[in-house]
Amino acid sequence: MVFAILFLIVGGYVTYAYVQYHRIPNNVAVKVENPQRQKVELGKSYKMMTFNIGYGSYPPSFSFFMDGGPDVRAYSKQAVKDAINEDIRLIKSEQPDFGNIQEIDWQGDRSQHVDEPQMVQSALSEYTSVLTQNYDSAYLFYPLTDPIGKAKSGILTYSKYQIDSSRRYQLPMETNFNKFFDLDRAFDVNVLPIKDSSKHFVIFNTHLSAFIKDQKIQRQQLTTLFDAMKKYVDAGDYVICGADYNHVLAGKAHPELTWMKEFPTADLTKGMRVVAPTNAPTVRSLDVPYVKSNPKNTFGIIDGFLVSENIKEFSVKTIDNDFKSSDHQPVVMNFELMK
């Protein structure tokens, strides 16, 4: 009888997971919020930030179960709010003209149901913004003793300058049972007009898969992203992708980890290049807590920019805040759209 009940429970859950699973449609328009009217200009210096905020749930003491640690959900709602407020402080202290955020949650069990986009957008009232959903997951009953639950999560792009349009595009995903653990992935394309020019400034934002087991799918994700960039590069537009690539952009790779393999620079779209910081790591592993005096984590540089050749970068650096609010640290780049 006990085995029959367990079979019904497990079978019922698997059925629920498959019935609930869905991918957000491909090539869909995304709403541009709080529109600005000032246009970017050629020959002017700008600053851009990219930052995976880890859905406000990864303070230095946190070690995540998917990396081998004991922690699953954020410690508390207040802890999430404190982390997001620290992210906002970092953004305001840098005053970027443009920014990409990855792993921003709303209605997430793992992030204690804090509406993180609302917090960020309210605080950055001088910016227009685009919130693109990555996934709307079913309830994940894993780990069994402390399930991570449901989540709505995405990527957010913000700009002090006019964004004409934004579209969301799917990335390839595994189609077996592993899809329930890595969830949906996407990138968005934000098109900005340039003053007195027929060309455009195009900002890509994405967060590639971290724990995917099929390396073929990892390569396909990158190829899909590169192919999308080619359209704009070939047209002579100015292109930047600020993202968490889950591949090492600079420094030492760790191929034993699914999210720290070497970035395939040789396959990058012709006319694009990697711009990454080297002053400090952008990510830490979550197998153990972060302790600055005796760090045991694996560190790497997996966040940064892909930049077209008609853009000149003046500097790029990691903003090192000892991983206070996330397992990632923000990266900023100063650049110019060349005439």
MOTA-V258134 format. One record per backbone hydrogen bond with DSSP energy under -1.0 kcal/mol. NH is the residue of the N-H (numbers start at 1). CO is the residue of the C=O. E is the energy in kcal/mol with one decimal. If there is no record, write none. Layout:
((NH	CO	E) (NH	CO	E))
This chain:
((5	1	-2.4) (6	2	-2.6) (7	3	-2.5) (8	4	-2.1) (9	5	-2.5) (10	6	-2.9) (11	7	-2.9) (12	8	-2.6) (13	9	-2.4) (14	10	-2.6) (15	11	-2.2) (16	12	-2.4) (17	13	-3.0) (18	14	-2.2) (19	15	-2.5) (20	16	-2.9) (21	17	-1.5) (28	168	-1.7) (30	166	-2.7) (33	129	-3.1) (43	337	-3.5) (46	335	-2.9) (48	333	-2.4) (49	98	-1.9) (50	331	-2.3) (51	100	-2.1) (53	102	-1.9) (55	103	-2.3) (56	53	-1.8) (57	54	-2.3) (62	59	-2.1) (65	71	-2.2) (67	64	-1.2) (69	64	-3.0) (71	63	-2.7) (74	110	-3.1) (80	76	-1.7) (81	77	-2.3) (82	78	-2.7) (83	79	-1.9) (84	80	-2.6) (85	81	-2.4) (86	82	-1.7) (87	83	-2.2) (88	84	-2.5) (89	85	-2.1) (90	86	-2.3) (91	87	-2.3) (92	88	-2.8) (93	89	-2.3) (94	90	-1.4) (95	91	-2.2) (97	47	-2.1) (98	47	-1.7) (99	158	-2.4) (100	49	-2.6) (101	156	-3.1) (102	51	-2.0) (104	154	-2.1) (106	152	-2.6) (109	150	-2.7) (112	109	-1.6) (113	108	-3.2) (114	111	-1.4) (116	105	-1.7) (116	114	-1.6) (119	115	-1.6) (120	116	-2.4) (121	117	-3.1) (122	118	-2.0) (123	119	-1.8) (124	120	-2.1) (127	124	-1.8) (128	159	-3.1) (129	33	-1.8) (130	157	-2.6) (132	155	-3.0) (134	153	-2.7) (135	153	-1.7) (137	151	-2.2) (140	149	-1.4) (142	140	-2.1) (148	142	-2.2) (149	140	-2.0) (152	106	-1.0) (153	135	-1.8) (154	104	-1.8) (155	132	-2.7) (156	101	-2.2) (157	130	-2.4) (158	99	-2.7) (159	128	-2.5) (160	97	-2.4) (162	38	-3.0) (164	191	-2.4) (165	191	-1.3) (167	189	-1.6) (168	28	-3.1) (169	187	-2.9) (171	185	-2.0) (179	176	-1.9) (180	177	-1.6) (181	178	-1.6) (182	178	-1.6) (183	179	-1.7) (187	169	-2.2) (188	205	-2.3) (189	167	-2.3) (190	203	-2.7) (191	165	-2.6) (192	201	-3.0) (195	40	-3.0) (197	194	-1.5) (201	192	-2.6) (202	238	-3.7) (203	190	-2.7) (204	240	-2.9) (205	188	-1.7) (208	244	-1.9) (218	214	-1.5) (219	215	-2.2) (220	216	-2.1) (221	217	-2.3) (222	218	-1.7) (223	219	-2.6) (224	220	-2.5) (225	221	-2.1) (226	222	-2.9) (227	223	-2.7) (228	224	-1.7) (229	225	-1.7) (230	226	-1.8) (233	229	-2.4) (234	230	-2.9) (236	233	-1.6) (237	232	-2.4) (238	200	-2.9) (240	202	-2.4) (241	306	-2.5) (242	204	-1.7) (243	304	-2.0) (244	206	-1.4) (245	302	-2.2) (248	261	-3.1) (249	301	-3.0) (254	260	-3.1) (257	254	-2.4) (260	257	-1.3) (263	248	-1.9) (265	263	-2.2) (267	264	-1.7) (268	265	-1.5) (272	269	-2.0) (273	307	-2.0) (275	305	-3.0) (282	300	-2.3) (283	300	-1.7) (284	327	-2.0) (285	298	-1.9) (290	60	-3.6) (300	283	-1.7) (304	243	-1.6) (305	275	-2.5) (306	241	-2.0) (307	273	-2.7) (308	239	-2.3) (309	271	-2.1) (311	308	-1.7) (312	336	-2.5) (314	334	-3.0) (315	334	-1.3) (317	332	-2.3) (319	330	-3.0) (320	318	-1.0) (329	282	-2.1) (331	50	-2.5) (332	317	-2.7) (333	48	-2.5) (334	315	-2.3) (335	46	-2.6) (336	312	-2.0) (338	310	-2.0))
